[in-house]
Amino acid sequence: MKIQSRTLKLNFKSALAYMFELYRRPMLIQRFIVGTEVTIGMTGGTGNIMIFDPIEVKLLSSSVYGFEVKENSSDQARYVRIDDSDLAAKIRSLSKTIFEGLGCRDAARIDYRVDPDGEIYFLEINPLPHLHPEIGDFCRSAAAAGRSYGDLLGLIMHSANQRLN
């Protein structure tokens, strides 16, 4: 079920009953964390990770950064490098720990939410990030770090080549 503003608070019980009836399976239900959407990309492998710049997703017309916004991002969101150096350093450090801890290799993108108090919440990791040069958040993170699309693909290929040889 898509996140909809009306299901966040007003119709939670009826939405839950509907989903149980529809799926008849256990579900994971999480609370919505109000805050800033942040994403960061990285390449490499254990001991040789290149972490790009974390970027903030500023939504212009929606409160949820879902598929529709991501695929039509030019008019629905802006992407800016995080200027707060302490926050950026914390996100990079946490990302390195997660990337290595999960045994990721070659490329990954991690999404976070930062609440108004500055608390960082890990949302998900995508070990097969979107590589579209214009709408991929992984590519946006690399670009914020000064990497061209060609550089990015070269880094991924170099990592895979080192791992396989």
Order of alpha helices (4+ residues) and beta strands (2+ residues): alpha-alpha-beta-beta-beta-alpha-beta-alpha-beta-beta-alpha-alpha
